[in-house]
Structure formats: structure tokens, C-alpha cells
Amino acid sequence: MAVVQSGGCPIHVEVTGSQDAPVLMLCNSLASTMAMWDPQLKALEPRFRVVRYDRRGHGGSGVTAPPYSMEQLAGDALAVMDGLLLIKVNWLGLSMGGMEGQWLGANAPQRIERLILSNTSSYVADKDGWNQRLQVARDKGLDPIAEATIARWFTSGFIAREPATIAKIKAMIAATPLDGFIGCGSAVRDMDHRNLLAKITAPTLVIAGRHDGGTPPEAGEFIRDRVPGAKFALLDAAHLSNVEAPEKFTETVLGFLNAK
């Protein structure tokens, strides 16, 4: 475990895997911790130096007053790279992690080797919906948010089949600090990366979930069509595709990262 300071905010980082291998940096969804990536670690660690971190306002990282911006959060990722003396990384970001990845790919291209943007979007049109969600969090805390989020993140079949996994994810969401959720939710609401996409030069893979209602396949296709040379993969999952379809997700990621 390491702690990297970013603008006075401590960021909790863990580095595992093969220390001499290419670096793969993982970035989580909103309301999750680095534990979100547990299904991938067994396959990734023998092949990569795996860098995971808790986003500002989440898990073991510090919590600063909201709102946050996507630029600020991407700056935290750059601070982690600098703190670990990483010149260039492969980036795998899901949902909000993909949003930060878009910013980095366009604004810090010299730091990104290959870019994977999973279950994500470049723009949020429904700002009223996000305002309502943030107000529920302010008024009632994260428990009702956790219930609603589970229904968006997973298909009904997976929820019925995997109650232990669902309980673990629900507890992770509910444990998110309120200011962290509001700060990061504000960053998602206010994001508009549409004009950044053409500036991304790293080889890019966009992953979408066939049943993802929050960032539907059309949002991934929009990114694919605007990032030069981007590839696209569609998985039979909802939003947290790395948890719902872990084997296929990992196979897709490794296939892209190992491509010449």
C-alpha cells in the first residue's frame, strides 16, 4: 500500500503483480473502491504491474469538499503516476474511470500507452436525473442510492444468481463517503468530453454492456466513432461488466493489451 498526495488530498494506492512488466492502471466506477477489480487480478497480475487506487472521496483516500471536476480527478491520476515514477501506463477505466481516461487520453497523451474505456460515456444529457440522485443522497444518505444502483449495474438474472456478490457490492456503495459521492457525482453530471475524443491518439478499445441502461452501447459507439482507430467490444452484461461477465471482460482486455 502507498499513499500519494494530490493537492493536499491523500490518495490510497496499491501496486501488485510483476514489477518489471508493463504498467496497467485501473480506475473504478463512482461509489466503488479498488476492490471492484478483484475478479481481474488473478489474470492480470502475472502479466502486468497492476496499479489500483481509490478515487478522491472513496475507500481509503481522502475526502475533500464537493463539488469535484473531471479535470481535478484526472489530475489525481496523474499525481499517482508521478508519485510512483510512472512515465507511461496502460489505462483501464470503467464508467467514471473511463471518463477520466478520456480526459487523460486527450490532455496527457504522452502518459497513455493503450486506453480501455469500459461502460462509459462522454456526456451526460440527463442532468436533472443526476441532480435528483444527489439530492436523495443529501437527504437520505447512500442506502437508497445503493438499492437503486444495484438495479442499474446488474441484470435481474445476475442479481438473482449471485446474492453474495450483490450484497458485497451494495455494502461498498453504501459505505461511500457522502461528500465523495456528491463531489464525484457532480463531476459526472457536468462532464462534456465530446470535443476531446478526436484528440485521443493512443490505441483505444471501447467496451460496452448489451444491457447497460446507464451508459448504453450507443454511448460507447459514439466514443468509438470519434476516437481515431478505436475498437469496440459488446459484452452480455449490464453496467459493471467486469463483475457480471468477468471471464469475457478479462479475455477482451488481455486480447487488446497484447495485440501488436
C-alpha positions as CSV (number, residue, x, y, z in Angstrom):
1,M,0.0,0.0,0.0
2,A,1.1,3.5,-0.7
3,V,-0.3,7.0,-0.2
4,V,0.2,9.7,-2.8
5,Q,-0.6,13.3,-2.1
6,S,-2.6,15.2,-4.8
7,G,-3.2,18.8,-4.0
8,G,-3.3,18.0,-0.3
9,C,-5.6,15.0,-0.7
10,P,-4.1,11.6,0.2
11,I,-4.8,9.0,-2.5
12,H,-4.7,5.3,-1.5
13,V,-2.8,3.2,-4.0
14,E,-1.9,-0.4,-4.2
15,V,0.7,-1.9,-6.6
16,T,0.8,-5.6,-7.3
17,G,1.8,-8.1,-9.9
18,S,5.0,-8.4,-11.9
19,Q,7.2,-5.4,-11.0
20,D,9.2,-5.5,-14.3
21,A,6.1,-5.8,-16.5
22,P,4.2,-3.1,-18.4
23,V,2.1,-1.0,-16.1
24,L,-1.7,-1.3,-16.2
25,M,-3.6,1.3,-14.2
26,L,-7.2,0.5,-13.1
27,C,-9.8,3.2,-12.4
28,N,-13.1,2.4,-10.7
29,S,-16.7,3.4,-11.1
30,L,-18.4,6.0,-8.9
31,A,-19.3,4.6,-5.5
32,S,-16.8,1.8,-5.7
33,T,-13.3,1.1,-4.4
34,M,-10.4,-0.7,-6.0
35,A,-11.9,-3.9,-4.8
36,M,-14.2,-3.7,-7.8
37,W,-11.3,-5.1,-9.8
38,D,-10.9,-8.3,-7.7
39,P,-12.3,-10.6,-10.4
40,Q,-9.5,-9.5,-12.8
41,L,-6.4,-9.6,-10.6
42,K,-5.6,-13.3,-10.9
43,A,-5.3,-13.0,-14.7
44,L,-3.7,-9.5,-14.7
45,E,-1.0,-9.7,-12.1
46,P,1.2,-12.3,-13.8
47,R,1.3,-10.1,-16.9
48,F,1.3,-6.6,-15.6
49,R,2.4,-4.3,-12.9
50,V,-1.1,-3.5,-11.7
51,V,-1.8,-0.1,-10.2
52,R,-5.1,0.3,-8.4
53,Y,-6.2,3.3,-6.4
54,D,-9.3,4.7,-4.6
55,R,-10.6,7.8,-6.2
56,R,-10.8,11.0,-4.1
57,G,-13.7,10.7,-1.8
58,H,-13.8,6.9,-1.9
59,G,-12.4,4.0,0.0
60,G,-9.0,4.7,1.7
61,S,-8.4,8.0,0.0
62,G,-9.1,11.4,1.5
63,V,-12.4,13.3,1.2
64,T,-12.4,16.9,0.1
65,A,-15.4,19.3,0.0
66,P,-17.6,18.9,-3.2
67,P,-18.0,19.6,-6.0
68,Y,-15.2,17.9,-7.9
69,S,-14.4,18.3,-11.6
70,M,-13.3,15.6,-14.1
71,E,-10.1,17.6,-14.7
72,Q,-9.3,17.5,-10.9
73,L,-9.9,13.8,-10.7
74,A,-7.8,13.1,-13.7
75,G,-5.2,15.3,-12.0
76,D,-5.3,12.9,-9.1
77,A,-4.5,10.0,-11.5
78,L,-1.5,12.0,-12.9
79,A,-0.4,12.6,-9.3
80,V,-0.4,8.8,-8.7
81,M,1.6,8.2,-11.8
82,D,4.1,10.9,-10.7
83,G,4.3,9.6,-7.2
84,L,5.1,6.1,-8.4
85,L,7.5,7.5,-11.1
86,L,5.5,6.0,-13.9
87,I,6.2,7.7,-17.2
88,K,3.6,5.9,-19.2
89,V,0.7,3.5,-18.3
90,N,-1.9,1.4,-20.0
91,W,-5.2,2.7,-18.7
92,L,-8.3,0.6,-17.9
93,G,-11.2,2.7,-16.7
94,L,-14.8,1.6,-16.2
95,S,-17.7,4.1,-16.0
96,M,-16.3,7.1,-14.3
97,G,-12.8,5.6,-14.7
98,G,-13.5,5.7,-18.5
99,M,-14.5,9.3,-18.2
100,E,-11.2,10.2,-16.6
101,G,-9.4,8.1,-19.2
102,Q,-10.9,10.2,-22.0
103,W,-9.6,13.3,-20.3
104,L,-6.2,11.8,-19.9
105,G,-6.1,10.4,-23.5
106,A,-6.8,13.9,-24.9
107,N,-4.9,16.1,-22.4
108,A,-1.9,13.9,-21.3
109,P,-1.4,11.6,-24.4
110,Q,2.3,11.2,-23.5
111,R,1.3,9.3,-20.3
112,I,-1.0,6.8,-22.0
113,E,0.2,3.7,-23.9
114,R,-3.1,2.0,-24.6
115,L,-6.5,3.1,-23.4
116,I,-9.5,1.0,-22.5
117,L,-12.8,2.8,-21.9
118,S,-15.5,0.5,-20.5
119,N,-19.2,1.1,-19.8
120,T,-18.8,4.8,-20.1
121,S,-20.0,7.9,-21.9
122,S,-18.6,11.2,-23.0
123,Y,-21.6,13.4,-22.0
124,V,-24.5,13.2,-19.6
125,A,-27.7,14.7,-21.1
126,D,-29.9,13.9,-18.1
127,K,-28.6,16.5,-15.6
128,D,-32.0,16.6,-13.8
129,G,-31.7,12.9,-13.1
130,W,-28.3,13.4,-11.6
131,N,-29.5,16.4,-9.5
132,Q,-32.3,14.3,-8.1
133,R,-29.9,11.5,-7.3
134,L,-27.5,13.8,-5.5
135,Q,-30.4,15.3,-3.5
136,V,-31.6,11.9,-2.4
137,A,-28.0,11.3,-1.2
138,R,-28.0,14.6,0.8
139,D,-31.5,13.9,2.3
140,K,-31.3,10.2,3.0
141,G,-27.7,9.0,2.7
142,L,-26.3,6.3,0.5
143,D,-28.5,3.4,1.5
144,P,-31.3,4.2,-1.0
145,I,-28.7,5.1,-3.6
146,A,-27.2,1.6,-3.2
147,E,-30.5,-0.1,-3.8
148,A,-31.2,1.8,-7.0
149,T,-27.6,1.5,-8.2
150,I,-27.7,-2.3,-8.0
151,A,-30.7,-2.4,-10.3
152,R,-28.8,-0.3,-12.8
153,W,-25.4,-2.0,-12.5
154,F,-26.6,-5.6,-13.0
155,T,-29.2,-7.6,-14.9
156,S,-32.0,-9.1,-12.9
157,G,-30.7,-12.6,-13.7
158,F,-27.3,-11.9,-12.2
159,I,-28.8,-10.3,-9.1
160,A,-30.9,-13.5,-8.6
161,R,-27.9,-15.8,-9.2
162,E,-25.2,-14.0,-7.2
163,P,-26.7,-12.8,-3.9
164,A,-23.3,-12.8,-2.1
165,T,-21.7,-10.7,-4.8
166,I,-24.6,-8.3,-4.8
167,A,-24.5,-7.9,-1.1
168,K,-20.8,-7.1,-1.2
169,I,-21.2,-4.5,-3.9
170,K,-24.3,-2.9,-2.2
171,A,-22.2,-2.6,1.0
172,M,-19.4,-1.0,-0.9
173,I,-21.8,1.6,-2.5
174,A,-23.4,2.4,0.9
175,A,-20.0,2.9,2.5
176,T,-19.0,5.7,0.1
177,P,-18.5,8.9,2.0
178,L,-21.3,11.4,1.3
179,D,-19.1,14.2,0.2
180,G,-17.2,11.9,-2.1
181,F,-20.3,10.7,-3.8
182,I,-21.7,14.2,-4.2
183,G,-18.4,15.5,-5.4
184,C,-17.8,12.8,-8.0
185,G,-21.5,12.7,-9.0
186,S,-21.2,16.4,-9.7
187,A,-18.2,15.8,-11.9
188,V,-20.1,13.2,-13.9
189,R,-23.1,15.4,-14.3
190,D,-21.0,18.4,-15.5
191,M,-18.7,16.4,-17.8
192,D,-18.7,17.0,-21.6
193,H,-15.8,15.2,-23.4
194,R,-17.4,15.2,-26.8
195,N,-14.9,17.6,-28.3
196,L,-12.0,15.8,-26.7
197,L,-12.5,12.4,-28.4
198,A,-10.8,13.3,-31.7
199,K,-7.7,14.4,-29.8
200,I,-7.1,10.9,-28.4
201,T,-4.1,9.3,-30.1
202,A,-3.5,6.1,-28.0
203,P,-4.8,2.8,-29.4
204,T,-8.2,2.6,-27.8
205,L,-10.7,-0.1,-27.0
206,V,-14.3,0.8,-26.0
207,I,-16.2,-1.9,-24.1
208,A,-20.0,-1.7,-23.7
209,G,-22.6,-3.9,-21.9
210,R,-25.5,-5.0,-24.0
211,H,-27.9,-4.5,-21.1
212,D,-26.3,-1.3,-19.7
213,G,-29.0,1.3,-19.2
214,G,-26.8,3.9,-17.6
215,T,-24.1,4.1,-20.3
216,P,-25.8,2.1,-23.1
217,P,-24.0,0.6,-26.1
218,E,-24.9,3.8,-28.1
219,A,-22.8,5.9,-25.8
220,G,-19.8,3.5,-26.4
221,E,-20.4,3.6,-30.1
222,F,-20.4,7.4,-30.0
223,I,-16.9,7.3,-28.5
224,R,-15.7,4.5,-30.8
225,D,-16.8,6.6,-33.9
226,R,-14.9,9.7,-32.8
227,V,-11.7,8.3,-31.4
228,P,-9.4,7.6,-34.3
229,G,-9.0,3.9,-34.9
230,A,-10.9,2.9,-31.8
231,K,-12.0,-0.8,-31.4
232,F,-15.4,-1.8,-29.9
233,A,-16.5,-4.8,-27.9
234,L,-20.0,-5.6,-26.7
235,L,-20.4,-7.9,-23.7
236,D,-23.5,-9.7,-22.5
237,A,-23.7,-7.7,-19.2
238,A,-25.1,-4.6,-17.7
239,H,-23.0,-1.7,-16.2
240,L,-20.4,-3.4,-14.1
241,S,-19.4,-5.8,-16.9
242,N,-16.1,-6.7,-15.3
243,V,-18.1,-8.2,-12.4
244,E,-21.1,-9.7,-14.3
245,A,-19.0,-11.2,-17.1
246,P,-15.6,-11.4,-15.6
247,E,-14.1,-14.1,-17.8
248,K,-15.2,-12.5,-21.1
249,F,-14.2,-9.0,-19.8
250,T,-10.7,-10.1,-18.9
251,E,-10.3,-12.0,-22.1
252,T,-11.3,-8.9,-24.1
253,V,-8.9,-6.7,-22.1
254,L,-6.0,-9.0,-22.5
255,G,-6.6,-9.5,-26.2
256,F,-6.4,-5.8,-26.7
257,L,-3.4,-5.1,-24.5
258,N,-1.5,-8.0,-26.0
259,A,-2.3,-7.0,-29.6
260,K,0.7,-5.8,-31.8
